[in-house]
Amino acid sequence: MERVRDLNTVVAPLPLIKKAPMFLAAVRFQESVFALPFAYTGMVLAAGGFPTWGQLLWITVAMVSARTLGMSANRLIDRHIDAANPRTAGRHLPAGVLKGSEMMLLAGVSLGVFLLAASRLNPLALALAPVAAAYLIAYPYAKRFTWAANLLLGWALAIAPSAGWIGVNGALSWEPVLLSAAVALWAASFDILYHAQDREFYLRAGYHSVAARFGTVAAFRWSRSLDVLAVACLVGLGVWMGLAYPYYIGCALAAVLLVLRYHMVSPDDLSRLGVAFMRINAVVSAAIFVGVLVSVSMSS
């Protein structure tokens, strides 16, 4: 407690603008790279090539602000859980480096920017934006009630490709839904592994995850199965939309990287999970986007 008071004393006088790096670190702003390539994938598929610069701009703003909203809400809602968990006790809110009111302000600003960006795209994007925002704010509560919380996190990221499609076309069809299903499966897979680190804490504190419910070994089986289904959905999307061979190269690279992840971590050794989580996931999403972009460019 003394350390927390000392931190509050140090940072309290800082203007909010000087805390910008702390806000960015708190919401892991750099991890927007996970969702953005899938939003761009949906965008390029909808446009049949490169969209207008205006669409690109507002889809980017919408995705980044939506993710910032979700992460800031997550940090705020879970601050007491984070404080009790030894792995997360050093995060900005439990450590006192940022205040709850400041994180709430970030969430509010992000929500406003997200709605503005949606309004600049088309009526359907604006109509669905509050639904997406509500889901991003609500899903952190799931770990308090159900082991399926990891799967619900997957659908939070799965909003991105369908949102990118809607941002261009102003309508939704089944193709981006299949892409969203692939993203949901992939994201749930790595979230299951990520929260395997917290299994003992969750069991003691009464929270829920796949690892807490079924055990770490079973959690790895769940994760592998979801990855297989995700790759199957991606390949099925390519066949459905008649995408050219570069897309399948991207799918193959993504599959290889997912296999590599299981050589980096195991139920008995989660020490390299941070590396697997950050680097591999970023390259997987980028590989699919580049594959789609090149494929569509060849066909246009």
C-alpha positions in Angstrom: 0.0 0.0 0.0 2.9 2.4 0.7 4.2 1.8 -2.8 0.8 2.6 -4.3 0.5 5.9 -2.2 4.0 6.9 -3.3 3.1 6.3 -6.9 -0.1 8.3 -6.6 1.9 11.2 -5.0 4.3 11.1 -7.9 1.9 11.0 -10.8 -1.1 12.9 -9.5 0.3 16.4 -10.5 1.0 15.2 -14.1 -1.3 16.7 -16.7 -3.2 14.1 -18.7 -1.2 14.8 -21.8 2.0 13.8 -20.0 0.3 10.5 -19.0 -0.4 9.6 -22.7 2.4 7.0 -22.8 0.9 5.4 -19.6 -2.6 5.3 -21.2 -1.1 3.7 -24.3 0.8 1.1 -22.3 -2.3 0.4 -20.1 -4.5 -0.5 -23.0 -1.6 -2.1 -25.0 -2.2 0.2 -27.9 0.4 -1.6 -30.0 -1.7 -4.7 -30.0 -4.2 -3.0 -32.3 -2.1 -4.7 -34.9 -4.0 -7.9 -34.1 -7.5 -6.6 -35.1 -6.6 -4.1 -37.8 -5.4 -6.6 -40.5 -8.6 -8.5 -40.2 -10.7 -5.3 -40.5 -8.6 -4.5 -43.5 -9.2 -8.0 -44.9 -12.9 -7.5 -44.7 -12.6 -4.1 -46.2 -10.5 -5.3 -49.2 -12.8 -8.2 -49.9 -15.9 -5.9 -49.8 -14.3 -3.4 -52.1 -12.9 -6.1 -54.5 -9.6 -4.2 -54.2 -8.5 -1.0 -52.4 -11.3 1.1 -51.0 -11.5 4.9 -51.0 -9.0 6.8 -48.8 -11.9 8.1 -46.8 -13.1 4.6 -46.1 -9.6 3.4 -45.1 -9.2 6.4 -42.8 -12.5 6.0 -41.0 -12.4 2.2 -40.7 -8.9 2.6 -39.2 -10.1 5.2 -36.7 -13.2 3.1 -35.9 -11.1 -0.1 -35.2 -8.5 1.6 -33.1 -11.0 3.5 -31.1 -13.2 0.5 -30.6 -10.3 -1.6 -29.4 -9.2 1.2 -27.0 -12.7 1.4 -25.7 -12.8 -2.4 -25.0 -9.4 -2.4 -23.4 -10.0 0.6 -21.2 -13.3 -0.8 -20.1 -11.6 -4.2 -19.4 -8.9 -2.6 -17.3 -11.5 -0.5 -15.4 -14.0 -3.4 -14.8 -11.2 -5.9 -13.8 -9.1 -3.6 -11.7 -9.9 -5.4 -8.5 -9.2 -8.8 -10.1 -5.9 -7.5 -11.5 -5.0 -6.1 -8.0 -5.5 -9.6 -6.4 -3.7 -11.5 -9.2 0.1 -11.6 -8.7 0.6 -11.7 -12.5 -1.4 -8.5 -13.1 -1.0 -6.5 -9.8 1.6 -4.2 -11.4 -0.8 -3.0 -14.1 -1.5 0.8 -14.1 -4.8 0.9 -12.2 -4.0 -1.5 -9.4 -0.6 0.0 -9.0 -2.1 3.5 -8.7 -0.2 4.9 -11.7 -3.5 5.8 -13.4 -6.8 6.6 -11.7 -10.1 4.9 -12.4 -11.6 8.3 -13.4 -8.8 8.8 -15.9 -9.4 5.3 -17.5 -13.1 6.1 -17.6 -12.4 9.3 -19.4 -10.3 7.4 -22.0 -13.2 5.0 -22.5 -15.6 7.8 -23.0 -13.4 9.6 -25.5 -12.8 6.3 -27.3 -16.6 5.7 -27.5 -17.2 9.2 -28.9 -14.5 8.8 -31.6 -15.8 5.3 -32.5 -19.4 6.6 -33.0 -18.0 9.6 -35.0 -16.0 7.2 -37.3 -19.0 5.0 -37.8 -21.2 7.9 -38.7 -18.7 8.9 -41.4 -19.0 5.5 -43.0 -22.6 4.7 -43.6 -26.0 4.3 -41.8 -25.6 0.6 -41.0 -22.2 1.1 -39.5 -23.6 3.8 -37.2 -26.6 1.7 -36.3 -24.5 -1.3 -35.3 -21.7 0.7 -33.6 -23.6 0.9 -30.2 -24.2 -2.8 -30.3 -20.5 -3.5 -30.9 -19.6 -1.0 -28.1 -22.0 -2.7 -25.7 -20.4 -6.1 -26.4 -16.9 -4.8 -25.9 -17.8 -3.3 -22.6 -19.9 -6.3 -21.4 -17.7 -9.3 -22.2 -15.1 -8.7 -19.4 -17.8 -9.7 -16.9 -18.1 -13.2 -18.4 -15.2 -14.6 -16.4 -17.3 -14.1 -13.3 -20.0 -16.5 -14.5 -18.8 -18.9 -17.2 -15.8 -20.8 -18.4 -16.9 -19.8 -21.9 -15.5 -16.3 -21.3 -12.5 -17.2 -23.5 -14.8 -17.9 -26.4 -16.7 -14.7 -25.8 -13.4 -12.8 -26.0 -12.9 -14.4 -29.5 -16.1 -12.8 -30.7 -15.0 -9.4 -29.5 -12.1 -9.5 -32.0 -14.3 -11.2 -34.6 -16.3 -7.9 -35.0 -13.4 -6.5 -37.0 -13.7 -8.2 -40.4 -17.5 -7.9 -40.6 -17.2 -4.3 -39.5 -14.6 -3.6 -42.3 -17.0 -5.2 -44.8 -19.9 -3.1 -43.6 -17.7 0.0 -43.6 -17.3 -0.3 -47.4 -20.6 -1.9 -48.5 -23.1 -0.6 -46.0 -24.5 -4.1 -45.8 -23.6 -7.5 -44.4 -23.4 -10.9 -46.2 -22.3 -14.3 -45.2 -18.7 -14.2 -46.5 -17.4 -11.8 -43.8 -19.4 -13.8 -41.2 -17.3 -16.8 -42.1 -14.2 -14.7 -41.8 -15.4 -13.4 -38.4 -15.9 -17.0 -37.3 -12.3 -17.8 -38.2 -11.1 -14.8 -36.2 -13.4 -15.8 -33.3 -11.9 -19.3 -33.2 -8.3 -18.0 -33.5 -8.7 -15.4 -30.9 -10.5 -17.7 -28.4 -7.6 -20.2 -28.9 -4.9 -17.8 -27.9 -7.1 -16.4 -25.0 -7.4 -19.9 -23.6 -3.7 -20.3 -23.6 -3.1 -16.8 -22.2 -5.4 -17.3 -19.2 -3.9 -20.7 -18.5 -1.3 -18.7 -16.7 -3.9 -17.7 -14.2 -5.5 -21.1 -13.6 -4.4 -21.4 -9.9 -5.5 -17.8 -9.1 -8.9 -18.3 -10.8 -9.5 -21.5 -8.9 -8.7 -19.8 -5.6 -10.7 -16.7 -6.4 -13.7 -18.3 -8.0 -13.3 -17.0 -11.6 -13.8 -19.0 -14.7 -11.8 -20.0 -17.8 -11.4 -23.1 -19.9 -8.1 -23.9 -18.1 -9.8 -23.4 -14.7 -12.7 -25.6 -15.7 -11.0 -28.4 -17.6 -7.3 -28.2 -16.6 -4.3 -26.9 -18.5 -3.7 -30.0 -20.6 -7.3 -30.0 -21.8 -7.0 -26.2 -22.4 -4.2 -26.9 -24.9 -6.4 -29.5 -26.6 -9.2 -26.9 -26.9 -6.8 -24.4 -28.3 -5.4 -26.7 -31.0 -8.9 -27.8 -32.0 -10.0 -24.1 -32.4 -7.0 -23.3 -34.4 -7.7 -26.2 -36.8 -11.3 -25.0 -37.2 -10.0 -21.4 -37.8 -7.7 -22.5 -40.6 -10.6 -24.6 -42.1 -12.8 -21.5 -42.1 -10.1 -19.4 -43.8 -9.6 -22.0 -46.5 -13.3 -22.3 -46.9 -13.6 -18.6 -47.4 -11.0 -18.7 -50.1 -12.8 -21.4 -52.0 -16.2 -19.7 -51.6 -14.9 -16.3 -52.9 -12.6 -17.8 -55.6 -9.5 -16.2 -54.2 -6.2 -16.7 -56.0 -3.2 -18.8 -54.8 -1.5 -16.0 -52.8 -4.3 -16.2 -50.3 -3.7 -19.8 -49.7 0.0 -19.1 -49.2 -1.1 -16.7 -46.4 -3.3 -19.4 -44.9 -0.5 -21.9 -45.0 1.9 -19.4 -43.3 -0.7 -18.8 -40.6 -1.1 -22.5 -40.0 2.6 -23.0 -39.7 2.9 -20.2 -37.2 0.0 -21.6 -35.2 1.8 -25.0 -35.1 5.0 -23.2 -34.0 3.2 -21.7 -31.1 2.8 -25.1 -29.6 6.5 -25.8 -29.8 7.1 -22.6 -27.9 4.7 -23.2 -25.0 3.3 -26.4 -23.4 1.1 -27.2 -20.4 4.3 -27.6 -18.4 6.1 -24.5 -19.6 4.2 -21.2 -20.2 7.3 -19.1 -19.8 7.4 -18.0 -23.4 3.7 -17.3 -23.7 4.3 -13.6 -24.0 6.5 -14.0 -27.1 4.1 -16.5 -28.7 1.1 -14.2 -27.9 2.7 -11.0 -29.3 4.8 -12.0 -32.3 3.0 -15.0 -33.8 -0.5 -13.5 -33.5 0.6 -10.3 -35.2 2.2 -12.2 -38.1 -0.8 -14.5 -38.5 -3.3 -11.6 -39.0 -0.8 -9.8 -41.3 -0.3 -13.0 -43.4 -4.0 -13.4 -44.1 -4.4 -9.7 -45.0 -1.4 -9.7 -47.4 -2.7 -12.9 -48.9 -6.1 -11.4 -49.5 -4.7 -8.1 -50.8 -2.4 -9.7 -53.3 -5.1 -12.2 -54.4 -7.7 -9.5 -55.0 -5.1 -7.3 -56.8 -4.4 -10.2 -59.2 -8.1 -10.6 -60.0 -8.9 -6.9 -60.5 
